[in-house]
């Protein structure tokens, strides 16, 4: 059993990856991204729990339930990045280290996508690297948690 456990949340419309605007989001399906994350988890010596929902309240509930269960959250909030104060407040309330990821570079897209409600409560954000955004985000989160753990022992 690994001592580090991460909740991975995929927001709205990510269930349509592979068919939804492949020029922006790529040709991989969500199942492919989840497989890559599951393959990476043992290399990083951690367990991951994967979840996708198109419903804001379901994501908020999952964030609440993460408290005491997971050491960190990796989240692609999808369009909720730009609209959801509720998800932002849930992340702030549980205060778990969180990394925000996006397949596309949200800052090279429409102006309304340039603002993230999540970024101010996340330890970092990775966007624009396709499925690698998830892998880079997971690695960054794990390194952050391990650095924090090292500091606690000193």
C-alpha positions in Angstrom: 0.0 0.0 0.0 1.3 3.4 -0.9 1.2 6.2 1.6 0.4 8.9 -1.0 -3.0 8.9 -2.6 -4.2 11.4 -5.2 -7.7 12.3 -6.4 -7.8 13.0 -10.2 -10.8 15.0 -11.3 -11.9 15.5 -14.9 -14.6 18.1 -15.4 -17.3 18.6 -18.0 -17.1 17.4 -21.5 -13.8 15.6 -21.0 -15.8 12.3 -21.4 -16.0 13.4 -25.1 -12.3 13.6 -25.6 -11.2 12.0 -28.9 -14.3 13.2 -30.7 -14.6 16.7 -29.3 -12.6 19.3 -31.3 -9.5 17.0 -31.8 -7.6 20.0 -33.3 -7.7 21.6 -29.8 -7.9 18.6 -27.5 -6.1 15.9 -29.4 -7.3 12.4 -30.5 -6.8 10.6 -27.2 -9.9 9.5 -25.3 -10.3 10.0 -21.6 -9.8 6.3 -21.1 -6.4 6.7 -22.7 -5.4 9.6 -20.4 -6.6 7.6 -17.4 -4.5 4.6 -18.6 -1.4 6.9 -18.9 -2.0 8.2 -15.3 -2.5 4.6 -14.0 0.8 3.6 -15.6 2.6 6.6 -14.1 1.2 6.1 -10.6 3.4 3.1 -9.7 6.5 4.8 -11.0 5.7 7.7 -8.6 4.8 5.2 -5.8 1.3 6.5 -5.3 -2.3 5.5 -5.7 -4.7 7.5 -7.8 -8.5 7.6 -7.8 -9.9 8.8 -11.2 -13.3 10.5 -11.6 -15.1 12.5 -14.3 -18.3 14.4 -14.0 -20.2 16.9 -16.1 -21.9 18.2 -12.9 -20.5 20.9 -10.7 -22.1 19.6 -7.5 -20.7 16.1 -8.0 -17.2 17.6 -8.4 -17.7 19.8 -5.3 -18.8 16.7 -3.3 -15.8 14.7 -4.5 -13.5 17.5 -3.4 -15.2 17.6 0.1 -14.9 13.8 0.4 -11.2 14.0 -0.5 -10.4 15.5 3.0 -8.7 12.9 5.1 -8.7 10.5 2.2 -6.2 11.9 -0.3 -3.0 13.9 0.1 -3.6 16.0 -3.1 -5.9 16.7 -6.0 -5.1 16.9 -9.7 -7.9 18.6 -11.5 -8.9 19.5 -15.0 -12.0 21.6 -14.3 -12.8 22.1 -18.0 -15.1 25.0 -18.5 -15.7 25.2 -14.8 -12.2 26.7 -14.6 -13.7 30.0 -15.9 -17.1 29.9 -14.1 -17.1 28.0 -10.9 -16.7 29.8 -7.6 -18.2 26.7 -6.0 -15.3 24.5 -7.1 -12.8 27.2 -6.1 -14.4 27.5 -2.7 -14.4 23.7 -2.2 -10.7 23.5 -3.0 -10.0 26.4 -0.7 -12.1 24.8 2.1 -10.4 21.4 2.0 -7.0 23.1 1.6 -5.3 20.0 -0.1 -2.4 20.7 -2.4 -4.0 21.0 -5.9 -2.6 21.2 -9.4 -4.8 22.5 -12.2 -4.2 21.0 -15.6 -5.5 21.7 -19.1 -4.9 19.9 -22.4 -4.9 23.1 -24.4 -3.1 26.4 -23.6 -6.0 28.3 -22.2 -4.1 31.6 -22.6 -3.9 31.1 -26.4 -7.6 30.7 -26.7 -10.7 32.9 -26.4 -10.4 35.8 -23.9 -13.0 34.3 -21.5 -10.7 31.3 -21.0 -7.8 33.4 -19.8 -9.3 33.7 -16.3 -9.1 30.8 -13.9 -11.0 30.7 -10.6 -9.0 27.7 -9.7 -5.5 29.0 -10.1 -5.4 31.2 -7.0 -6.1 28.3 -4.8 -3.9 25.8 -6.6 -0.2 25.3 -6.0 0.3 25.4 -9.8 -1.2 25.2 -13.2 0.0 23.3 -16.3 -1.7 23.9 -19.7 -1.0 23.4 -23.3 0.8 20.0 -23.4 -2.1 17.8 -24.3 -2.2 14.6 -22.3 1.3 15.4 -21.0 -0.3 18.2 -19.0 -1.8 15.5 -16.8 1.5 13.6 -16.4 3.4 16.8 -15.7 0.8 17.9 -13.2 0.8 14.6 -11.4 4.6 14.6 -11.2 4.7 18.2 -9.9 2.1 17.4 -7.3 4.0 14.4 -6.0 7.3 16.3 -5.9 5.5 19.1 -4.0 4.1 16.6 -1.5 7.5 14.9 -1.0 9.3 18.2 -0.6 6.7 19.2 2.0 7.1 15.8 3.7 10.9 16.3 3.8 10.5 19.8 5.4 8.3 18.3 8.1 10.9 15.8 9.1 13.6 18.5 9.5 
